[in-house]
Amino acid sequence: MGFLSRVLRLGKAQGEAVITNLEAGKEVELTDVDIKEAEADEHRVMGSLGEVKATIAGIKRRTTELETQQAQYEGRAVALAQKDERELAERNAQEAQHAAEQIAVQQGMLATQDEMERTLRTRLSEIQDRIRQAKNDRQLIASMDSVVKATNTARSTLAHGESTALQRIQDRRNRLQHQMDSASAATDLERESSGDSLEEATEAALGNSGGSAALDSLLARKGGSEASANT
């Protein structure tokens, strides 16, 4: 029994969670739907109340007619009895009794309808009070919904930072800056490459010149040495 109760409570909790998830973000719209449904209930109760009131009016009218007939039959019965028309007097007395019985039935029906009218009026009053409260709640819910949406928007802005459009602009600027940096680096490499060639050519030329000077110096020394020997 305890296990079954836990299962039922779990099922109820899960059902409530599903309903909550389905209603998330739709509180105002669903409140409007509920208000319309309550107003439809109000119209139905008002219709039933109108029918009951019409029935009560009919019962009262019929009761009045029967009371008139009863009075007439009773008056005739008394008058006939006074004239010693006993048979006719009895017949009118019976009709008066029959009218009285019908009046009693009508009064019972009237009591039932009066109770029904009071019940419907109470029900109608309750529904109307709830509708008024629901409309007040609807205004509060709408205000709360606006605050929640504004808060969520602000949180989303803080969480994601700049908009996608602004991020795209930033990306373009960074991409172009990278391209400019790449182009500048390539130019610098070309300049450095050209400078190396010039230095290499210069060093080579100077190296060759140095070799020629060394050869001239060597020849000059040899030549001088030989001249001294011949002397």
C-alpha positions in Angstrom: 0.0 0.0 0.0 2.9 2.3 0.9 4.6 1.5 -2.4 1.5 2.2 -4.4 1.1 5.6 -2.6 4.6 6.5 -3.5 4.1 5.5 -7.1 0.9 7.6 -7.3 2.7 10.6 -5.7 5.6 10.2 -8.1 3.2 10.0 -11.1 1.4 13.1 -9.8 4.7 15.0 -9.4 5.8 14.0 -12.9 2.5 15.0 -14.3 2.7 18.4 -12.6 6.3 18.8 -13.9 5.2 18.1 -17.5 2.4 20.6 -17.1 4.8 23.2 -15.7 7.2 22.6 -18.6 4.4 22.9 -21.2 3.2 26.2 -19.6 6.7 27.7 -19.4 6.8 30.9 -21.3 3.1 30.8 -22.1 1.7 32.0 -18.8 -0.2 35.0 -20.2 -1.7 33.2 -23.2 -2.8 30.2 -21.0 -4.3 32.7 -18.4 -6.3 34.3 -21.2 -7.6 30.8 -22.3 -8.6 30.0 -18.7 -10.4 33.4 -18.3 -12.4 32.7 -21.5 -13.3 29.2 -20.2 -14.4 30.7 -16.9 -16.5 33.3 -18.8 -18.1 30.5 -20.8 -19.0 28.8 -17.4 -20.5 32.2 -16.3 -22.6 32.3 -19.5 -23.8 28.7 -19.0 -24.8 29.4 -15.3 -26.6 32.6 -16.4 -28.5 30.7 -19.0 -29.5 28.1 -16.5 -30.5 30.8 -14.0 -32.7 32.4 -16.7 -34.4 29.1 -17.4 -35.1 28.6 -13.6 -36.5 32.1 -13.2 -38.8 31.5 -16.2 -39.9 28.2 -14.6 -40.6 30.0 -11.3 -42.6 32.6 -13.1 -44.6 29.9 -14.8 -45.2 28.1 -11.5 -46.3 31.3 -9.8 -48.7 32.1 -12.6 -50.2 28.6 -12.6 -50.5 28.7 -8.8 -52.4 32.0 -9.0 -54.7 30.5 -11.6 -55.4 27.4 -9.4 -56.0 29.6 -6.3 -58.6 31.6 -8.3 -60.2 28.3 -9.5 -60.2 27.0 -5.9 -61.9 30.1 -4.6 -64.5 30.0 -7.4 -65.3 26.3 -6.7 -65.5 26.9 -3.0 -67.8 29.9 -3.5 -70.0 27.9 -5.8 -70.1 24.9 -3.5 -71.2 27.1 -0.5 -73.8 28.9 -2.6 -75.2 25.6 -4.0 -75.3 24.1 -0.6 -77.3 27.0 0.7 -79.8 26.4 -2.1 -79.9 22.8 -1.2 -78.2 21.7 -4.4 -76.1 19.2 -2.6 -74.9 17.1 -5.6 -73.7 20.2 -7.5 -72.2 21.6 -4.3 -70.3 18.4 -3.7 -68.9 18.4 -7.2 -67.7 22.0 -6.9 -66.2 21.1 -3.5 -64.3 18.2 -5.2 -63.0 20.6 -7.9 -61.9 23.0 -5.2 -60.1 20.1 -3.4 -58.5 19.1 -6.6 -57.3 22.7 -7.2 -55.9 22.8 -3.7 -54.0 19.5 -4.3 -52.5 21.0 -7.5 -51.6 24.2 -5.6 -49.7 22.0 -3.1 -47.8 20.4 -6.0 -47.0 23.8 -7.5 -45.8 25.0 -4.2 -43.5 22.0 -3.9 -42.1 22.7 -7.3 -41.7 26.4 -6.5 -39.7 25.5 -3.4 -37.4 23.3 -5.5 -36.9 25.9 -8.1 -36.3 28.6 -5.5 -33.6 26.5 -4.0 -32.1 25.9 -7.5 -32.2 29.7 -8.1 -30.3 30.4 -4.9 -27.7 27.7 -5.7 -27.2 29.1 -9.2 -27.0 32.7 -7.9 -24.4 31.6 -5.4 -22.5 29.7 -8.1 -22.7 32.7 -10.5 -21.4 35.0 -7.8 -18.5 32.7 -7.1 -17.6 32.5 -10.8 -17.8 36.2 -11.3 -15.6 36.8 -8.2 -13.1 34.4 -9.6 -13.2 36.0 -13.0 -12.5 39.4 -11.5 -9.6 37.9 -9.5 -8.4 36.1 -12.5 -8.3 39.3 -14.5 -6.4 41.0 -11.7 -4.0 38.0 -11.7 -3.7 38.3 -15.4 -2.4 41.8 -15.1 0.1 40.7 -12.5 1.2 37.7 -14.5 1.6 39.9 -17.6 3.8 42.3 -15.6 5.8 39.5 -14.1 6.2 37.9 -17.5 7.6 41.2 -18.9 10.1 41.4 -16.0 11.1 37.8 -16.5 11.6 38.3 -20.3 13.6 41.5 -19.7 15.7 39.8 -17.1 16.4 36.8 -19.4 17.3 39.1 -22.2 19.7 41.0 -20.0 21.3 37.8 -18.7 21.6 36.5 -22.3 23.3 39.8 -23.3 25.7 39.5 -20.4 26.4 35.9 -21.1 27.0 36.2 -24.8 28.6 39.7 -24.9 28.4 41.4 -28.2 25.8 40.6 -30.8 26.7 38.3 -33.7 26.7 41.3 -36.1 29.3 43.1 -34.1 31.3 40.0 -33.7 31.4 39.6 -37.5 32.7 43.1 -37.8 35.4 42.4 -35.3 36.3 39.2 -37.1 36.6 41.1 -40.4 38.8 43.7 -38.9 41.0 41.1 -37.3 41.2 39.2 -40.6 42.2 42.3 -42.5 44.8 43.2 -39.9 46.2 39.7 -40.2 46.4 40.1 -43.9 48.2 43.4 -43.6 50.6 42.0 -41.1 51.3 39.1 -43.4 51.9 41.4 -46.4 54.3 43.6 -44.2 56.2 40.5 -43.1 56.6 39.3 -46.7 57.9 42.7 -47.7 60.4 42.7 -44.9 61.6 39.2 -45.9 62.0 40.3 -49.4 64.1 43.3 -48.3 66.2 41.1 -46.0 66.7 38.6 -48.9 67.8 41.4 -51.2 70.2 42.8 -48.5 71.8 39.4 -48.1 72.6 39.1 -51.8 74.2 42.6 -51.8 76.3 41.8 -48.8 77.4 38.4 -50.3 78.3 40.1 -53.6 80.2 42.8 -51.7 82.0 40.3 -49.6 82.9 38.2 -52.6 84.2 41.3 -54.4 86.2 42.4 -51.5 87.5 38.9 -51.0 88.7 38.8 -54.6 90.2 42.2 -54.3 92.0 41.1 -51.2 93.4 38.1 -53.0 94.7 40.2 -55.9 96.4 42.6 -53.4 98.0 39.7 -51.7 99.3 38.4 -55.0 100.6 41.7 -56.0 102.4 42.0 -52.6 103.8 38.6 -53.0 105.1 39.3 -56.5 106.5 42.6 -55.4 108.4 40.9 -52.7 109.7 38.2 -54.9 110.7 40.7 -57.5 112.6 42.7 -55.0 114.3 39.7 -53.6 115.5 38.7 -57.1 116.8 42.1 -57.9 118.8 42.2 -54.7 120.3 38.8 -55.5 121.4 39.9 -58.9 123.1 42.9 -57.6 
